[in-house]
Amino acid sequence: MGLPEQIQQSAAEIRKTIGGFEPQIALILGSGLGTLADEISDAMTVEYKDIPHFPASTVAGHAGRLVLGTLEGKRVAAMQGRFHYYEGYSMQQVTFPLYVLHALGCRSLVVTNACGGLNHHFSAGDLMLITDHINILPNPLIGPNHEELGPRFPDMSAAYDPDYRQLAMEVGEQLDIKLQQGVYLAISGPSYSTPAELRMLIAMGSDTVGMSTIPETIVANYLGMRVLGISCVTDMALPDHLHPLTHEQVVKIANQTRPKFIKLVRGWLKQVDA
């Protein structure tokens, strides 16, 4: 069975729950940030395990369900948990939900993550708007192309929508939320980086490092979706001042940062023209 047929099967199963509801904006909620989905009004929930061709979310802090409804007047579909390459999934499996969300009606994406800070001007607990990314993972578009979905060679010159980012900056100023801006780089994980690897990533021009987001952003651009990327800096990954790190610490800082993250996303949703 080809990708277009799989997409339609998954979308049809979700529509059994949501009926004629058509979401405008997709939200991918990273580690510790998934509770934003709990604030969706008139929520309809579909477990990933009940959606054909969806993988299972196996990481702590990722609930593993799709929540659809209304948030700040916008029709949204929130992924409460995502999939990662390090879980053993292919890049096509990691990004498959984007195709389904697009088929349901989403034309915009807010993608979020927890990440390590490489820029010494950043601090743990900062929120960073992603201006650009550096991809060293396998590209999720490798393989046969389906022209009905997108072009063989999609443009990535503005992968993160400048107008969406400008609005987020304005909302941050209105809400007195300090926002950083910078470049995000994704590694495969699941091990955290060594000091030598971090020096390499800094030399490459990255401000943050994580294990997600870029595959979804590439596919979203392929499908013609506009993207806002928000990173939660949960630790400072500075090679000369590196301390042992656990996933539990990452989730703890993400949880502490969550209130201002939710305020920012809700404020942005309220004002965005979607």
Stockholm file with secondary structure:
# STOCKHOLM 1.0

chainA/1-274         MGLPEQIQQSAAEIRKTIGGFEPQIALILGSGLGTLADEISDAMTVEYKDIPHFPASTVAGHAGRLVLGTLEGKRVAAMQGRFHYYEGYSMQQVTFPLYVLHALGCRSLVVTNACGGLNHHFSAGDLMLITDHINILPNPLIGPNHEELGPRFPDMSAAYDPDYRQLAMEVGEQLDIKLQQGVYLAISGPSYSTPAELRMLIAMGSDTVGMSTIPETIVANYLGMRVLGISCVTDMALPDHLHPLTHEQVVKIANQTRPKFIKLVRGWLKQVDA
#=GR chainA/1-274 SS CCHHHHHHHHHHHHHHHHTTCCCSEEEEECTTCGGGGGGCEEEEEEEGGGSTTCCCCCSTTCCCEEEEEEETTEEEEEEESCCCGGGTCCHHHHHHHHHHHHHHTCCEEEEEEEEEECSTTCCTTCEEEEEEEEECSCCTTCSCCCTTTCCSSCCCTTSSCHHHHHHHHHHHHHTTCCEEEEEEEECCCSSCCCHHHHHHHHHHTCSEEESSSHHHHHHHHHTTCEEEEEEEEEEECCGGGCCCCCHHHHHHHHHHHHHHHHHHHHHHHHHCCC
#=GC SS_cons         CCHHHHHHHHHHHHHHHHTTCCCSEEEEECTTCGGGGGGCEEEEEEEGGGSTTCCCCCSTTCCCEEEEEEETTEEEEEEESCCCGGGTCCHHHHHHHHHHHHHHTCCEEEEEEEEEECSTTCCTTCEEEEEEEEECSCCTTCSCCCTTTCCSSCCCTTSSCHHHHHHHHHHHHHTTCCEEEEEEEECCCSSCCCHHHHHHHHHHTCSEEESSSHHHHHHHHHTTCEEEEEEEEEEECCGGGCCCCCHHHHHHHHHHHHHHHHHHHHHHHHHCCC
//
